[in-house]
Amino acid sequence: MSGPSERSPARDDDADAAPDAASAGAATPTRARRIRFNAFAMNTVGHQSPGLWTHARDESHRYTDPDYWVELATLLERGGFDSVFLADVLGVYDVHGGSPDAALRHATQVPLNDPLLVVPLMAAATRHLGFGVTCALTYEQPYSFARRMSTLDHLTRGRVGWNIVTGYLDSAARNLGQSQQRAHDERYDLADEYLEVVYKLWELSWEEGAVRRDKAARVFVDPAKVHAIGHHGEHYRVPGIHLCEPSPQRTPVLFQAGTSSRGRAFAGRHAECAFVSGPSVAVVRGYVDGLRQATREAGRSGEDVLIYGQALIVTAPTSAEARAKHDALKRHVDVEAALTLLSGWTGVDFSRYPLDATIDYLDTQAGRTALASFSSADPTRRWTVREAAEFIGLGGRGPVFVGDPAEIADQLIAWQDATGLDGFNLAYALAHETFRDVVDLVVPELRRRGRYRPVDGPGADDDARPRTLRARLFDRGDRLPATHAGRLVRLAEVAPSGPVASSEAALPAPDGADLPALTIPLTEPVA
């Protein structure tokens, strides 16, 4: 039987922690949880598989073509995916060699377009697929960002989510007016206040019923039901009202991916969906347990967050074909491109080290910490720089599952049962072939076993009744639950907002005096 790629010792962990994979696939457990899929993508040529754009069947070079995104969206909807999760960075990977040359040469997440702008294209072509978009709050003002997300929620009929990130590339900070990015925990302190501001705008500025649309009374909005938020905090001052009327979800579904202690605490308070990346069952299980505990500590249920683990699926109709495909894909991995990506993730310039150097030769604490994740995959192994590049060069930092559809289903079920994951955030090797293989080969097998969203019946997508992303994910209402931090914020008492009259205008006109004439321009003001 084929299993996860040899880059991961996951099968050894499974032997201790998971039910037998074959038995897991032989019969549908009475109360087995369904596996969920997100598609992990980016508005760029290369994403989690650096170098694979050179493969003859890869189509990611079409990322500027609207049809490329429409084709992806309709494919994922046909496969019952929860959402397409669009990653993003605001900088270039310039740590490797001290310049962006390697990133540009190998298309290592550059050139890179805005992820939000492809969402309306995909939403117009689908009815159920959700859209998780990444925006770094460190470089966005909450007032304008809240409007942009409300607009997307309207245009998608409530199918948008926000992946909350604080950024990690110094190149982004420099190009946005800062000398370097803020310290790790300081970024999360900023994020907590940022969330407070957008919650006030989305949840409290406009009451239910504020929008009347009463043509007879000539009243579109009842001003008494629209409130200035009057936020005056350490980092932000936002005195006024939200510019948008309430969207279907008000607050978009909240995604988050932090696994540090500070990141877990933030996720426990705010996240509805969380993403984790780990090379083995033991590592991923630790992340899952930590996130659920953090959610409980924030006064919520541990099941209030859906957790997806990153993975890559390489499949074909037969096991032999799948293994051959995997071998062919590995030959396209670009080592320098992978090291460019790894250098950006860690802040360590891997161009300074020979490819056969091991972790012991890295002379910075940051380097040792970064490569600890490789050691955790197999503590008995001494990783070389080349092996680290090859590890992330196909699918990023998660496992690679290889096999025919039945073998893939066995592996996915064993991982879910052993880790407590709710689903998988699937990277791709070839666009759009990897996702097409999953939809055409793996999804039917999981459905046969009762471990995936069905085609019809309870839990299926009903074409006559599309739902918001939150309602579809959690099978409840469109709004944040009452226990979520976004529903617990309150507005301070503030004076009515509006223009302040000048002292001269407040003086009464002298008796018998003519009022001054006003000269009103008949052209639009120049910005």
Buried (B, 14 or more C-beta within 10 A) or exposed (E): EBBBBEBBBBBEBBEEBBEEBEEBBEEEBEEBBBBBBBBBBBBBBBBBBBBBBBBEEBBBBBBEEEEBBBBBBBBBBBBBBBBBBBBBBBBBBBBBBEEBEBBBEBBBBBEBEEBBEBBBBBBEBBBBBBBBBBBBBBBBEBBEBBBBBBBBBBBBBBBBBBBBBBBBBBBBBBEBEEEEBBEEEEBBBBBBBBBBBBBBBBBBBBEEEBBEEEEEEEEEBBEEBBBBBBBEEEEBEBEBBBEBBBBBBBBBBBBBBBBEEBBBBBBBBBBBBBBBBBBBBBBBBBBBEBBBEBBBEBEBEBEBBBBBBBBBBBBBEEBEEBBEBBEEBBEBBBBBBBBBBBBBBBBBBBBBBEBEBBBEEBEEEEBBEBBEBBBBBBEEEEBBBBBBBBBBBBBBBBBBBBBBBBBBBBBBBBBBBBBBBBBBBBBBBBBBBBBBBBBBBBBBBBBBBEBBBEEEEEEEBEEEEBBBBBBBBBEEEBBBBEEBBBBEBEBEEBEEBEEEEEEEEEEEEEEEEEEEEEEEEEEEEEE
